[in-house]
Amino acid sequence: MYPIERYLRRLKSYVKNKARPEGSIAEGYIAQECLHFYSRCLHGVETRLNRPGRNYEGDLDKLEISKLKIFSQVGKPLLRKKYVELSLVECMQARIYVLQNCDEVSPFIK
């Protein structure tokens, strides 16, 4: 039942003239269908149908990925961009952690 309720909410949002709600719903539905149809004909224009997804990260083949396995992960932040400056001690601890847990560096440690 939930998808039907969501669809009815969308139809109710089309109502502008409360004296004649069925006419407003019909006009809104026809306008939505026309926009949907015309958006299929537009090439080179970003529409609701052809826009990239929210989590689309681009073509991964074009990115320069590090040869080290630990730095080869590609991603973007989930929340707003927030930069934190590490102290000298935290920076050294992070560097040691990366070097001790990277498989490519273990032959040099031995």
MMTF fields as JSON, N, C-alpha, C and O atoms, coordinates in Angstrom:
{
  "mmtfVersion": "1.0.0",
  "mmtfProducer": "UNKNOWN",
  "numBonds": 439,
  "numAtoms": 440,
  "numGroups": 110,
  "numChains": 1,
  "numModels": 1,
  "chainsPerModel": [1],
  "groupsPerChain": [110],
  "chainIdList": ["A"],
  "bondAtomList": [4, 2, 8, 6, 12, 10, 16, 14, 20, 18, 24, 22, 28, 26, 32, 30, 36, 34, 40, 38, 44, 42, 48, 46, 52, 50, 56, 54, 60, 58, 64, 62, 68, 66, 72, 70, 76, 74, 80, 78, 84, 82, 88, 86, 92, 90, 96, 94, 100, 98, 104, 102, 108, 106, 112, 110, 116, 114, 120, 118, 124, 122, 128, 126, 132, 130, 136, 134, 140, 138, 144, 142, 148, 146, 152, 150, 156, 154, 160, 158, 164, 162, 168, 166, 172, 170, 176, 174, 180, 178, 184, 182, 188, 186, 192, 190, 196, 194, 200, 198, 204, 202, 208, 206, 212, 210, 216, 214, 220, 218, 224, 222, 228, 226, 232, 230, 236, 234, 240, 238, 244, 242, 248, 246, 252, 250, 256, 254, 260, 258, 264, 262, 268, 266, 272, 270, 276, 274, 280, 278, 284, 282, 288, 286, 292, 290, 296, 294, 300, 298, 304, 302, 308, 306, 312, 310, 316, 314, 320, 318, 324, 322, 328, 326, 332, 330, 336, 334, 340, 338, 344, 342, 348, 346, 352, 350, 356, 354, 360, 358, 364, 362, 368, 366, 372, 370, 376, 374, 380, 378, 384, 382, 388, 386, 392, 390, 396, 394, 400, 398, 404, 402, 408, 406, 412, 410, 416, 414, 420, 418, 424, 422, 428, 426, 432, 430, 436, 434],
  "bondOrderList": [1, 1, 1, 1, 1, 1, 1, 1, 1, 1, 1, 1, 1, 1, 1, 1, 1, 1, 1, 1, 1, 1, 1, 1, 1, 1, 1, 1, 1, 1, 1, 1, 1, 1, 1, 1, 1, 1, 1, 1, 1, 1, 1, 1, 1, 1, 1, 1, 1, 1, 1, 1, 1, 1, 1, 1, 1, 1, 1, 1, 1, 1, 1, 1, 1, 1, 1, 1, 1, 1, 1, 1, 1, 1, 1, 1, 1, 1, 1, 1, 1, 1, 1, 1, 1, 1, 1, 1, 1, 1, 1, 1, 1, 1, 1, 1, 1, 1, 1, 1, 1, 1, 1, 1, 1, 1, 1, 1, 1],
  "groupList": [{"groupName": "MET", "atomNameList": ["N", "CA", "C", "O"], "elementList": ["N", "C", "C", "O"], "formalChargeList": [0, 0, 0, 0], "bondAtomList": [1, 0, 2, 1, 3, 2], "bondOrderList": [1, 1, 2], "singleLetterCode": "M", "chemCompType": "L-PEPTIDE LINKING"}, {"groupName": "TYR", "atomNameList": ["N", "CA", "C", "O"], "elementList": ["N", "C", "C", "O"], "formalChargeList": [0, 0, 0, 0], "bondAtomList": [1, 0, 2, 1, 3, 2], "bondOrderList": [1, 1, 2], "singleLetterCode": "Y", "chemCompType": "L-PEPTIDE LINKING"}, {"groupName": "PRO", "atomNameList": ["N", "CA", "C", "O"], "elementList": ["N", "C", "C", "O"], "formalChargeList": [0, 0, 0, 0], "bondAtomList": [1, 0, 2, 1, 3, 2], "bondOrderList": [1, 1, 2], "singleLetterCode": "P", "chemCompType": "L-PEPTIDE LINKING"}, {"groupName": "ILE", "atomNameList": ["N", "CA", "C", "O"], "elementList": ["N", "C", "C", "O"], "formalChargeList": [0, 0, 0, 0], "bondAtomList": [1, 0, 2, 1, 3, 2], "bondOrderList": [1, 1, 2], "singleLetterCode": "I", "chemCompType": "L-PEPTIDE LINKING"}, {"groupName": "GLU", "atomNameList": ["N", "CA", "C", "O"], "elementList": ["N", "C", "C", "O"], "formalChargeList": [0, 0, 0, 0], "bondAtomList": [1, 0, 2, 1, 3, 2], "bondOrderList": [1, 1, 2], "singleLetterCode": "E", "chemCompType": "L-PEPTIDE LINKING"}, {"groupName": "ARG", "atomNameList": ["N", "CA", "C", "O"], "elementList": ["N", "C", "C", "O"], "formalChargeList": [0, 0, 0, 0], "bondAtomList": [1, 0, 2, 1, 3, 2], "bondOrderList": [1, 1, 2], "singleLetterCode": "R", "chemCompType": "L-PEPTIDE LINKING"}, {"groupName": "LEU", "atomNameList": ["N", "CA", "C", "O"], "elementList": ["N", "C", "C", "O"], "formalChargeList": [0, 0, 0, 0], "bondAtomList": [1, 0, 2, 1, 3, 2], "bondOrderList": [1, 1, 2], "singleLetterCode": "L", "chemCompType": "L-PEPTIDE LINKING"}, {"groupName": "LYS", "atomNameList": ["N", "CA", "C", "O"], "elementList": ["N", "C", "C", "O"], "formalChargeList": [0, 0, 0, 0], "bondAtomList": [1, 0, 2, 1, 3, 2], "bondOrderList": [1, 1, 2], "singleLetterCode": "K", "chemCompType": "L-PEPTIDE LINKING"}, {"groupName": "SER", "atomNameList": ["N", "CA", "C", "O"], "elementList": ["N", "C", "C", "O"], "formalChargeList": [0, 0, 0, 0], "bondAtomList": [1, 0, 2, 1, 3, 2], "bondOrderList": [1, 1, 2], "singleLetterCode": "S", "chemCompType": "L-PEPTIDE LINKING"}, {"groupName": "VAL", "atomNameList": ["N", "CA", "C", "O"], "elementList": ["N", "C", "C", "O"], "formalChargeList": [0, 0, 0, 0], "bondAtomList": [1, 0, 2, 1, 3, 2], "bondOrderList": [1, 1, 2], "singleLetterCode": "V", "chemCompType": "L-PEPTIDE LINKING"}, {"groupName": "ASN", "atomNameList": ["N", "CA", "C", "O"], "elementList": ["N", "C", "C", "O"], "formalChargeList": [0, 0, 0, 0], "bondAtomList": [1, 0, 2, 1, 3, 2], "bondOrderList": [1, 1, 2], "singleLetterCode": "N", "chemCompType": "L-PEPTIDE LINKING"}, {"groupName": "ALA", "atomNameList": ["N", "CA", "C", "O"], "elementList": ["N", "C", "C", "O"], "formalChargeList": [0, 0, 0, 0], "bondAtomList": [1, 0, 2, 1, 3, 2], "bondOrderList": [1, 1, 2], "singleLetterCode": "A", "chemCompType": "L-PEPTIDE LINKING"}, {"groupName": "GLY", "atomNameList": ["N", "CA", "C", "O"], "elementList": ["N", "C", "C", "O"], "formalChargeList": [0, 0, 0, 0], "bondAtomList": [1, 0, 2, 1, 3, 2], "bondOrderList": [1, 1, 2], "singleLetterCode": "G", "chemCompType": "PEPTIDE LINKING"}, {"groupName": "GLN", "atomNameList": ["N", "CA", "C", "O"], "elementList": ["N", "C", "C", "O"], "formalChargeList": [0, 0, 0, 0], "bondAtomList": [1, 0, 2, 1, 3, 2], "bondOrderList": [1, 1, 2], "singleLetterCode": "Q", "chemCompType": "L-PEPTIDE LINKING"}, {"groupName": "CYS", "atomNameList": ["N", "CA", "C", "O"], "elementList": ["N", "C", "C", "O"], "formalChargeList": [0, 0, 0, 0], "bondAtomList": [1, 0, 2, 1, 3, 2], "bondOrderList": [1, 1, 2], "singleLetterCode": "C", "chemCompType": "L-PEPTIDE LINKING"}, {"groupName": "HIS", "atomNameList": ["N", "CA", "C", "O"], "elementList": ["N", "C", "C", "O"], "formalChargeList": [0, 0, 0, 0], "bondAtomList": [1, 0, 2, 1, 3, 2], "bondOrderList": [1, 1, 2], "singleLetterCode": "H", "chemCompType": "L-PEPTIDE LINKING"}, {"groupName": "PHE", "atomNameList": ["N", "CA", "C", "O"], "elementList": ["N", "C", "C", "O"], "formalChargeList": [0, 0, 0, 0], "bondAtomList": [1, 0, 2, 1, 3, 2], "bondOrderList": [1, 1, 2], "singleLetterCode": "F", "chemCompType": "L-PEPTIDE LINKING"}, {"groupName": "THR", "atomNameList": ["N", "CA", "C", "O"], "elementList": ["N", "C", "C", "O"], "formalChargeList": [0, 0, 0, 0], "bondAtomList": [1, 0, 2, 1, 3, 2], "bondOrderList": [1, 1, 2], "singleLetterCode": "T", "chemCompType": "L-PEPTIDE LINKING"}, {"groupName": "ASP", "atomNameList": ["N", "CA", "C", "O"], "elementList": ["N", "C", "C", "O"], "formalChargeList": [0, 0, 0, 0], "bondAtomList": [1, 0, 2, 1, 3, 2], "bondOrderList": [1, 1, 2], "singleLetterCode": "D", "chemCompType": "L-PEPTIDE LINKING"}],
  "groupTypeList": [0, 1, 2, 3, 4, 5, 1, 6, 5, 5, 6, 7, 8, 1, 9, 7, 10, 7, 11, 5, 2, 4, 12, 8, 3, 11, 4, 12, 1, 3, 11, 13, 4, 14, 6, 15, 16, 1, 8, 5, 14, 6, 15, 12, 9, 4, 17, 5, 6, 10, 5, 2, 12, 5, 10, 1, 4, 12, 18, 6, 18, 7, 6, 4, 3, 8, 7, 6, 7, 3, 16, 8, 13, 9, 12, 7, 2, 6, 6, 5, 7, 7, 1, 9, 4, 6, 8, 6, 9, 4, 14, 0, 13, 11, 5, 3, 1, 9, 6, 13, 10, 14, 18, 4, 9, 8, 2, 16, 3, 7],
  "groupIdList": [1, 2, 3, 4, 5, 6, 7, 8, 9, 10, 11, 12, 13, 14, 15, 16, 17, 18, 19, 20, 21, 22, 23, 24, 25, 26, 27, 28, 29, 30, 31, 32, 33, 34, 35, 36, 37, 38, 39, 40, 41, 42, 43, 44, 45, 46, 47, 48, 49, 50, 51, 52, 53, 54, 55, 56, 57, 58, 59, 60, 61, 62, 63, 64, 65, 66, 67, 68, 69, 70, 71, 72, 73, 74, 75, 76, 77, 78, 79, 80, 81, 82, 83, 84, 85, 86, 87, 88, 89, 90, 91, 92, 93, 94, 95, 96, 97, 98, 99, 100, 101, 102, 103, 104, 105, 106, 107, 108, 109, 110],
  "secStructList": [7, 2, 2, 2, 2, 2, 2, 2, 2, 2, 2, 2, 2, 6, 7, 7, 7, 6, 6, 1, 2, 2, 2, 2, 2, 2, 2, 2, 2, 2, 2, 2, 2, 2, 2, 2, 2, 2, 2, 2, 2, 7, 7, 1, 1, 7, 7, 6, 6, 6, 1, 7, 7, 6, 6, 7, 7, 7, 7, 6, 6, 1, 1, 7, 7, 7, 1, 1, 4, 4, 4, 7, 7, 7, 7, 7, 7, 1, 1, 1, 7, 7, 7, 7, 7, 7, 7, 2, 2, 2, 2, 2, 2, 2, 2, 2, 2, 2, 2, 2, 2, 7, 6, 6, 6, 2, 2, 2, 2, 7],
  "xCoordList": [0.815, 0.0, 0.861, 0.418, 2.066, 2.901, 3.214, 3.132, 3.568, 3.801, 2.57, 2.689, 1.393, 0.166, -0.028, -0.415, 0.242, 0.106, 1.092, 0.751, 2.305, 3.283, 2.822, 2.965, 2.268, 1.787, 0.612, 0.53, -0.294, -1.423, -0.932, -1.513, 0.127, 0.687, 1.215, 1.051, 1.853, 2.343, 1.176, 1.239, 0.122, -1.047, -1.684, -2.114, -1.747, -2.317, -1.475, -1.998, -0.175, 0.679, 0.404, 0.769, -0.237, -0.569, -1.741, -1.949, -2.499, -3.71, -3.335, -2.662, -3.774, -3.579, -4.916, -5.008, -5.941, -7.282, -8.076, -8.5, -8.275, -8.946, -10.441, -11.098, -10.97, -12.381, -12.578, -13.633, -11.587, -11.665, -10.384, -9.529, -10.252, -9.001, -8.761, -7.616, -9.834, -9.634, -9.09, -8.285, -9.522, -8.99, -7.527, -6.732, -7.171, -5.773, -4.882, -3.763, -5.388, -4.609, -4.419, -3.324, -5.449, -5.339, -4.34, -3.515, -4.405, -3.46, -2.021, -1.104, -1.83, -0.487, 0.063, 1.247, -0.798, -0.371, 0.015, 1.03, -0.78, -0.472, 0.829, 1.653, 1.011, 2.256, 3.467, 4.506, 3.334, 4.439, 4.742, 5.908, 3.716, 3.915, 4.575, 5.441, 4.174, 4.793, 6.276, 7.115, 6.587, 7.994, 8.802, 9.948, 8.209, 8.888, 9.152, 10.236, 8.17, 8.314, 9.372, 10.219, 9.322, 10.27, 11.689, 12.653, 11.822, 13.17, 13.874, 15.104, 13.115, 13.743, 14.301, 15.223, 13.75, 14.188, 15.373, 16.039, 15.645, 16.746, 18.061, 18.219, 18.996, 20.31, 21.328, 21.302, 22.212, 23.227, 22.752, 23.477, 21.552, 20.999, 20.725, 20.152, 21.133, 20.904, 19.445, 18.954, 18.767, 17.375, 17.251, 18.238, 16.042, 15.789, 16.098, 16.455, 15.962, 16.16, 17.619, 17.996, 18.452, 19.82, 20.888, 22.072, 20.52, 21.536, 22.232, 21.633, 23.482, 24.189, 23.613, 22.998, 23.82, 23.309, 23.999, 25.02, 23.437, 23.987, 25.4, 26.233, 25.672, 26.959, 27.882, 28.849, 27.609, 28.445, 29.776, 29.808, 30.865, 32.19, 32.974, 34.175, 32.346, 33.034, 33.676, 33.549, 34.361, 35.038, 36.295, 37.208, 36.338, 37.482, 38.7, 39.829, 38.477, 39.596, 40.448, 41.646, 39.852, 40.576, 41.391, 42.271, 41.1, 41.805, 43.188, 43.401, 44.112, 45.43, 45.394, 45.278, 45.491, 45.435, 46.856, 47.661, 47.146, 48.48, 48.824, 47.936, 50.088, 50.531, 50.502, 50.481, 50.502, 50.386, 48.929, 48.026, 48.717, 47.367, 46.597, 45.394, 47.276, 46.61, 46.073, 45.124, 46.669, 46.228, 45.41, 45.121, 45.032, 44.329, 42.816, 42.115, 42.3, 40.858, 40.413, 41.03, 39.333, 38.799, 37.464, 36.675, 37.21, 35.946, 35.8, 36.688, 34.684, 34.449, 33.805, 33.23, 33.893, 33.368, 31.852, 31.159, 31.347, 29.91, 29.225, 28.11, 29.885, 29.299, 30.016, 30.715, 29.843, 30.495, 32.008, 32.527, 32.702, 34.154, 34.655, 34.386, 35.371, 35.89, 37.347, 37.646, 38.23, 39.642, 40.152, 39.838, 40.931, 41.507, 43.015, 43.556, 43.684, 45.136, 45.697, 45.375, 46.532, 47.117, 48.321, 49.05, 48.499, 49.708, 50.891, 50.702, 52.088, 53.286, 53.299, 53.687, 52.883, 52.865, 51.839, 52.132, 50.63, 49.601, 50.028, 49.721, 50.724, 51.217, 52.237, 52.202, 53.132, 54.131, 53.455, 53.843, 52.452, 51.732, 50.994, 50.985, 50.383, 49.68, 50.66, 50.368, 51.811, 52.823, 53.324, 53.456, 53.603, 54.082, 53.005, 53.316, 51.75, 50.653, 50.552, 50.413, 50.621, 50.525, 51.692, 51.501, 52.892, 54.062, 54.049, 54.506, 53.543, 53.518, 52.409, 52.515, 51.358, 50.218, 50.12, 49.127, 51.101, 51.098, 51.914, 53.085, 51.286, 51.958, 53.15, 54.114, 53.099, 54.184, 55.447, 56.539, 55.321, 56.465, 57.118, 58.271, 56.409, 56.956, 58.286, 59.105, 58.571, 59.897, 61.023, 62.137, 60.737, 61.769, 61.995, 63.098, 60.953, 61.102, 61.989, 62.799, 61.84, 62.636, 64.078, 64.917],
  "yCoordList": [-1.194, 0.0, 1.262, 2.305, 1.187, 2.382, 3.041, 4.267, 2.31, 2.994, 3.726, 4.783, 3.168, 3.829, 5.136, 6.148, 5.109, 6.323, 7.395, 8.578, 6.993, 7.968, 8.566, 9.768, 7.728, 8.219, 9.172, 10.192, 8.859, 9.755, 11.08, 12.129, 11.043, 12.296, 13.16, 14.38, 12.523, 13.282, 13.895, 15.054, 13.125, 13.653, 14.795, 15.784, 14.668, 15.742, 17.005, 18.105, 16.862, 18.05, 18.863, 20.036, 18.246, 18.963, 19.928, 20.811, 19.777, 20.565, 22.01, 22.298, 22.917, 24.353, 25.036, 25.974, 24.558, 25.12, 24.157, 23.096, 24.529, 23.626, 23.496, 22.601, 24.372, 24.255, 23.124, 22.491, 22.872, 21.816, 20.962, 21.08, 20.123, 19.368, 18.343, 18.114, 17.719, 16.691, 17.282, 16.645, 18.5, 19.161, 19.533, 19.406, 19.991, 20.343, 19.106, 19.155, 17.989, 16.744, 16.287, 15.861, 16.364, 15.94, 16.818, 16.305, 18.144, 19.04, 18.774, 18.752, 18.572, 18.298, 16.988, 16.892, 15.967, 14.665, 14.769, 14.209, 15.478, 15.644, 16.429, 16.09, 17.473, 18.248, 17.382, 17.472, 16.547, 15.652, 14.647, 14.378, 14.097, 13.144, 13.816, 13.22, 15.048, 15.773, 16.032, 15.827, 16.478, 16.715, 15.427, 15.427, 14.341, 13.04, 12.636, 12.152, 12.833, 12.476, 13.337, 12.821, 14.659, 15.563, 15.39, 15.614, 14.997, 14.813, 13.641, 13.595, 12.694, 11.586, 12.054, 11.44, 13.125, 13.625, 14.582, 14.836, 15.111, 16.058, 15.311, 14.479, 15.612, 14.983, 16.044, 17.166, 15.688, 16.624, 17.555, 18.468, 17.334, 18.154, 17.236, 16.159, 17.662, 16.836, 16.948, 18.041, 15.822, 15.777, 14.81, 14.228, 14.653, 13.752, 12.306, 11.504, 11.971, 10.595, 10.233, 9.076, 11.195, 10.833, 11.446, 11.36, 12.051, 12.623, 11.508, 10.465, 11.724, 10.68, 10.534, 11.456, 9.375, 9.102, 9.932, 10.57, 9.917, 10.71, 10.278, 11.115, 9.004, 8.48, 8.151, 7.409, 8.676, 8.42, 9.137, 10.337, 8.413, 8.974, 9.224, 9.484, 9.156, 9.42, 8.158, 7.075, 8.316, 7.185, 6.86, 7.68, 5.68, 5.287, 4.972, 4.988, 4.686, 4.365, 5.592, 5.463, 6.773, 7.991, 8.556, 9.391, 8.104, 8.63, 8.007, 6.846, 8.801, 8.274, 7.626, 8.308, 6.331, 5.597, 5.216, 4.816, 5.345, 5.053, 3.585, 2.733, 3.298, 1.92, 1.164, -0.067, 1.882, 1.232, 0.872, 1.675, -0.329, -0.826, 0.02, 0.236, 0.486, 1.212, 2.572, 3.089, 3.157, 4.456, 4.353, 5.375, 3.157, 2.985, 3.114, 3.084, 3.254, 3.398, 4.796, 5.794, 4.849, 6.122, 6.344, 5.41, 7.548, 7.844, 9.329, 10.119, 9.69, 11.083, 11.12, 10.125, 12.254, 12.314, 12.154, 12.556, 11.565, 11.387, 12.667, 12.963, 13.42, 14.655, 15.835, 15.686, 16.993, 18.179, 18.044, 17.241, 18.83, 18.788, 19.409, 20.575, 18.631, 19.108, 18.671, 17.478, 19.622, 19.332, 19.545, 20.541, 18.6, 18.689, 18.657, 17.768, 19.607, 19.641, 18.803, 19.024, 17.846, 16.965, 17.629, 18.403, 17.302, 17.776, 16.939, 15.94, 17.34, 16.631, 15.208, 14.288, 15.009, 13.668, 12.794, 11.639, 13.322, 12.555, 12.212, 11.128, 13.112, 12.859, 11.725, 10.86, 11.724, 10.653, 9.313, 8.283, 9.319, 8.092, 7.551, 6.341, 8.421, 7.99, 7.423, 6.413, 8.055, 7.579, 6.193, 5.31, 5.995, 4.695, 3.632, 2.505, 3.971, 3.02, 2.573, 1.383, 3.524, 3.188, 2.314, 1.329, 2.66, 1.883, 0.478, -0.46, 0.312, -1.013, -1.89, -3.115, -1.307, -2.086, -2.152, -2.658, -1.668, -1.723, -2.924, -3.056, -3.812, -5.037, -4.759, -5.524, -3.675, -3.371, -2.911, -2.989, -2.441, -1.922, -3.016, -2.865, -4.111, -5.15, -5.736, -6.057, -5.903, -6.4, -5.438, -5.875, -4.139, -3.166, -3.141, -2.849, -3.447, -3.466, -4.645, -4.518, -5.789, -6.991, -6.754, -7.636],
  "zCoordList": [0.0, 0.0, 0.0, -0.48, 0.522, 0.639, -0.707, -0.786, -1.772, -3.056, -3.577, -4.197, -3.329, -3.771, -3.011, -3.594, -1.717, -0.917, -1.368, -1.4, -1.715, -2.216, -3.531, -3.755, -4.408, -5.693, -5.501, -6.186, -4.586, -4.315, -3.741, -4.021, -2.945, -2.421, -3.559, -3.546, -4.549, -5.703, -6.469, -6.88, -6.657, -7.362, -6.59, -7.184, -5.266, -4.457, -4.518, -4.338, -4.77, -4.855, -6.114, -6.188, -7.107, -8.333, -8.139, -8.97, -7.071, -6.864, -6.572, -5.583, -7.441, -7.235, -6.984, -6.192, -7.663, -7.501, -6.618, -7.076, -5.36, -4.423, -4.706, -4.176, -5.527, -5.891, -6.903, -6.925, -7.726, -8.733, -8.679, -9.557, -7.674, -7.522, -8.622, -9.012, -9.131, -10.159, -11.451, -12.13, -11.802, -12.995, -12.816, -13.747, -11.624, -11.36, -11.403, -11.914, -10.86, -10.888, -12.321, -12.686, -13.138, -14.534, -15.285, -16.041, -15.083, -15.753, -15.302, -16.122, -14.0, -13.485, -14.008, -14.332, -14.091, -14.605, -16.075, -16.488, -16.866, -18.296, -18.469, -19.319, -17.666, -17.756, -17.407, -18.061, -16.377, -15.992, -17.099, -17.388, -17.713, -18.806, -20.009, -20.65, -20.322, -21.443, -21.178, -22.055, -19.982, -19.641, -19.701, -20.151, -19.251, -19.306, -20.758, -21.084, -21.617, -23.025, -23.713, -24.443, -23.48, -24.141, -23.614, -24.346, -22.363, -21.822, -22.484, -22.51, -23.018, -23.75, -25.1, -25.637, -25.638, -26.939, -26.843, -27.847, -25.664, -25.496, -25.35, -24.456, -26.231, -26.166, -25.755, -26.26, -24.847, -24.396, -23.29, -22.895, -22.792, -21.724, -20.536, -20.697, -19.354, -18.174, -17.743, -17.461, -17.697, -17.273, -16.103, -15.652, -15.627, -14.516, -14.889, -14.026, -16.166, -16.604, -16.844, -16.664, -17.248, -17.621, -16.72, -17.046, -15.618, -14.734, -13.956, -13.692, -13.592, -12.839, -11.442, -10.906, -10.87, -9.54, -8.471, -8.728, -7.278, -6.179, -5.815, -5.467, -5.891, -5.458, -6.624, -6.449, -7.787, -8.952, -8.783, -8.511, -8.942, -8.695, -9.974, -9.91, -11.107, -12.362, -12.92, -12.35, -14.032, -14.649, -13.855, -13.763, -13.289, -12.468, -13.331, -12.84, -14.621, -15.501, -15.802, -16.055, -15.778, -16.14, -14.983, -15.191, -13.763, -12.603, -12.487, -12.836, -11.992, -11.71, -10.341, -9.323, -10.321, -9.066, -8.678, -9.52, -7.401, -6.889, -7.105, -7.144, -7.241, -7.41, -6.091, -6.083, -4.983, -3.69, -3.434, -3.669, -2.956, -2.753, -1.732, -1.883, -0.719, 0.355, -0.105, 0.485, -1.152, -1.646, -2.924, -3.547, -3.328, -4.597, -4.464, -5.476, -3.274, -3.095, -3.507, -3.134, -4.28, -4.742, -4.046, -3.906, -3.617, -2.962, -2.725, -3.045, -2.168, -1.825, -0.447, -0.007, 0.241, 1.602, 1.629, 0.694, 2.704, 2.848, 3.292, 2.863, 4.142, 4.644, 4.015, 3.012, 4.6, 4.064, 4.152, 4.927, 3.358, 3.367, 4.659, 4.949, 5.414, 6.683, 6.766, 6.743, 6.862, 6.913, 8.334, 8.985, 8.785, 10.118, 9.957, 9.298, 10.548, 10.478, 11.619, 12.786, 11.267, 12.269, 12.922, 12.301, 14.183, 14.856, 14.365, 13.671, 14.72, 14.274, 14.805, 14.085, 16.049, 16.644, 15.934, 15.627, 15.663, 14.962, 13.545, 13.051, 12.896, 11.541, 11.537, 10.661, 12.501, 12.598, 12.915, 12.363, 13.795, 14.123, 12.9, 12.673, 12.12, 10.91, 9.893, 9.253, 9.738, 8.796, 9.205, 8.357, 10.49, 10.972, 10.784, 10.399, 11.049, 10.873, 9.415, 9.134, 8.496, 7.076, 6.653, 5.94, 7.08, 6.68, 7.266, 6.612, 8.464, 9.07, 8.504, 8.566, 7.957, 7.473, 5.957, 5.434, 5.248, 3.785, 3.335, 3.691, 2.542, 2.089, 1.191, 1.191, 0.425, -0.49, 0.24, -0.322, 1.463, 2.212, 3.056, 3.461, 3.33, 4.221, 3.759, 4.62, 2.436, 2.067, 2.462, 2.751, 2.475, 2.842, 4.357, 4.819, 5.12, 6.567, 6.98, 7.899, 6.305, 6.617, 6.234, 6.412]
}
